[in-house]
């Protein structure tokens, strides 16, 4: 008999799709929400249980979320994959697509290794409601810190289309006064370096700026994903904060975060796909499908919203939410 109901599957699936991309931690919410609801939800949806069917369910949700990201950024991925192929074929790293492809590859390696070594330990030891609530509160502090530090970061300039991976940030569009990404004096509003530009052209310009990151900066941003192994710390939030401190605008930091997350989420799902067809997935295939559909739809809507949102807004509202939600959840759970 299934231990996950269709209602649980759809609610958690939708929640996963939204919180995986919003900088508020999907794993943290997947741990905290069932505990707050209590009853069968707390019993059925316990991610810290070593052989829980919930693990197989979560795998399906992650694959669906990655599929939504692939669909939304399909033009970018065609360019990136094409750049990787031409780079290997001609043994060069010269175009924006080639540089961005290698930045993503190299920036993904650290979190891949850390995930293989630490994921099980972190999930079973820290994947409990109260630690997750504490980390969610900490996530809010990290987001606030990122907004503070971004004002001190050297900006990645706008308008560079061919900058070596090893080029310094100062060499990228250094004289583009109106094209300074993410450098304003307000903590409540971001700047859009591509205001008034057609969406497709804006994407190309954004990819060019990302390709202008130095290798050191790109890998540093990728390493921030390791923090997401802690339930309550957001993958997108951590990488966005890292991107802001390295001079990216909010929009560019968000795009790089989503591009970095896609192969990581897909790889994590691929490693555990056999669980969907093994004992852990027995009896819940229908629930996995229902939850995955909810996750796919919500993730697509979420990334579409955030891609627009971060053109003019900041992480501050999400930081406030994490502080309040984390503190309230911790108090409620501690009082039980």
Residue pairs with C-beta under 8 A, 6 or more apart in sequence:
1 283
2 53
2 283
2 284
2 287
3 43
3 44
3 53
3 54
3 283
3 284
4 44
4 45
4 53
4 54
4 57
4 284
4 287
5 40
5 44
5 287
6 286
6 287
6 290
8 34
8 40
8 41
8 44
8 45
8 287
9 57
9 284
9 287
9 288
9 290
9 291
9 294
10 290
10 291
10 294
11 294
12 30
12 33
12 34
12 45
12 57
12 61
12 291
13 61
13 64
13 290
13 291
13 292
13 293
13 294
13 295
13 298
14 294
14 295
14 297
14 298
15 26
15 29
15 30
15 33
15 298
16 26
16 29
16 30
16 58
16 61
16 62
16 65
16 291
16 295
16 298
16 299
17 61
17 64
17 65
17 68
17 294
17 295
17 296
17 297
17 298
17 299
17 300
17 301
17 302
18 298
18 299
18 302
19 25
19 26
19 28
19 29
19 30
19 234
20 26
20 62
20 65
20 235
20 236
20 261
20 265
20 295
20 299
20 302
21 65
21 69
21 236
21 258
21 261
21 299
21 302
21 303
21 306
22 234
22 236
22 302
22 306
22 318
23 139
23 143
23 234
23 236
23 237
23 240
23 315
23 318
24 136
24 139
24 234
24 237
24 318
24 321
24 322
24 325
25 132
25 135
25 136
25 139
25 228
25 231
25 232
25 233
25 234
25 235
25 237
25 322
26 234
26 235
27 47
27 127
27 132
27 228
27 231
27 232
28 132
28 133
28 135
28 136
28 139
28 231
28 232
28 233
28 234
30 45
30 47
30 58
31 47
31 48
31 127
31 128
31 129
31 132
31 231
31 232
32 129
32 132
32 133
32 136
32 232
32 325
32 329
32 333
33 41
33 45
34 41
34 42
34 44
34 45
34 46
35 42
35 129
35 333
36 129
36 329
36 332
36 333
44 54
45 54
46 52
46 54
47 54
47 55
47 58
47 123
47 127
47 231
48 123
48 124
48 125
48 127
48 128
50 124
51 279
51 280
52 280
53 280
53 281
53 282
53 283
53 284
55 272
55 275
55 280
56 272
56 275
56 276
56 278
56 280
56 281
56 284
56 288
57 284
57 287
57 288
57 291
59 268
59 269
59 272
59 273
59 275
59 276
60 269
60 276
60 288
60 289
60 291
60 292
60 295
61 291
61 292
61 295
62 265
62 268
62 269
63 265
63 266
63 269
63 270
63 273
63 292
64 291
64 292
64 293
64 295
64 296
64 299
65 265
65 295
65 296
65 299
66 261
66 262
66 265
66 266
66 269
67 296
68 295
68 296
68 297
68 299
68 300
68 303
69 258
69 261
69 262
69 265
69 299
69 303
70 77
70 262
70 266
71 300
72 258
72 300
72 303
72 304
72 307
73 255
73 258
73 259
73 262
75 200
75 203
76 203
76 207
76 255
76 259
77 262
79 97
79 100
79 207
80 97
80 100
80 101
80 104
80 259
81 101
82 97
83 95
83 96
83 97
83 98
83 99
83 100
83 101
84 98
84 101
84 102
84 105
86 92
86 95
86 97
86 98
87 93
87 98
87 101
87 102
92 98
93 99
93 102
93 164
93 165
94 162
95 162
96 161
96 162
96 207
96 208
96 211
97 207
97 211
99 163
99 164
99 165
99 211
99 212
100 207
100 210
100 211
100 259
102 165
103 165
103 210
103 211
103 213
103 215
103 218
104 222
104 259
104 260
104 263
106 215
106 218
106 219
106 222
107 218
107 219
107 221
107 222
107 223
107 260
108 222
108 260
108 263
108 264
109 222
110 219
110 222
110 223
110 225
110 226
111 222
111 223
111 225
111 226
111 228
111 264
112 264
112 267
114 226
114 229
115 226
115 229
115 264
115 268
118 229
119 229
119 268
122 229
122 230
122 231
123 229
123 231
126 132
126 135
126 230
126 231
127 231
128 231
129 329
129 333
130 330
130 333
130 334
131 231
131 232
132 231
132 232
133 232
133 326
133 327
133 329
133 330
133 333
134 232
134 326
134 330
135 230
135 231
135 232
135 233
135 326
136 232
136 322
136 325
136 326
136 329
137 232
137 322
137 323
137 326
137 327
137 330
138 232
138 233
138 326
139 232
139 233
139 234
139 237
139 322
139 326
140 318
140 319
140 320
140 321
140 322
140 323
140 324
140 326
141 319
141 323
142 227
142 233
142 237
142 238
142 241
143 237
143 241
143 315
143 316
143 318
143 319
143 322
144 315
144 316
144 319
145 241
146 237
146 240
146 241
146 242
146 244
146 245
146 315
147 187
147 244
147 314
147 315
147 316
147 319
148 187
149 241
149 244
149 245
150 182
150 183
150 244
150 245
151 183
151 184
151 185
153 182
153 183
153 244
153 245
153 246
153 247
154 169
154 170
154 247
155 169
155 180
155 181
155 182
155 183
155 247
155 249
156 169
156 172
156 173
156 181
156 209
156 212
156 213
156 246
156 247
156 248
156 249
156 252
157 169
157 172
157 173
157 174
157 175
157 176
157 179
157 180
157 181
157 209
157 212
158 173
158 176
158 178
158 179
158 180
158 181
158 193
158 194
158 205
158 209
159 173
159 176
159 179
159 205
160 172
160 173
160 208
160 209
160 212
161 205
161 208
162 208
163 171
163 172
163 208
163 211
163 212
165 211
165 213
165 214
165 215
165 218
166 214
166 215
167 212
167 214
168 214
169 212
169 213
169 214
169 217
169 246
169 247
172 209
172 212
173 179
173 212
179 193
180 191
180 193
181 191
181 193
181 209
181 247
181 248
181 249
181 252
182 190
182 191
182 244
182 247
182 248
182 249
182 250
182 252
182 253
183 191
184 190
184 191
187 314
187 316
188 314
188 316
189 312
189 313
189 314
190 249
190 250
190 251
190 310
190 311
190 312
190 313
190 314
191 249
191 250
191 312
192 249
192 251
192 311
192 312
193 205
193 206
193 209
193 249
193 251
193 252
194 201
194 202
194 205
194 206
194 251
194 311
195 311
197 205
206 251
206 252
206 255
207 255
209 248
209 249
209 252
210 248
210 252
210 255
210 256
210 259
213 221
213 246
213 248
213 256
217 246
217 247
220 242
220 246
221 239
221 242
221 243
221 246
221 256
221 257
221 260
222 239
222 260
223 242
224 238
224 239
224 241
224 242
225 235
225 238
225 239
225 260
225 261
225 264
227 233
227 235
227 238
228 234
228 235
228 238
232 326
234 322
235 257
235 261
235 264
236 254
236 257
236 258
236 261
237 315
237 318
239 253
239 256
239 257
239 260
239 261
240 250
240 253
240 254
240 257
240 315
241 315
242 253
243 252
243 253
243 256
243 257
244 250
244 253
244 315
248 256
250 310
250 311
250 313
250 314
250 315
251 307
251 310
251 311
253 310
254 306
254 307
254 310
255 307
258 303
275 281
276 285
276 288
281 288
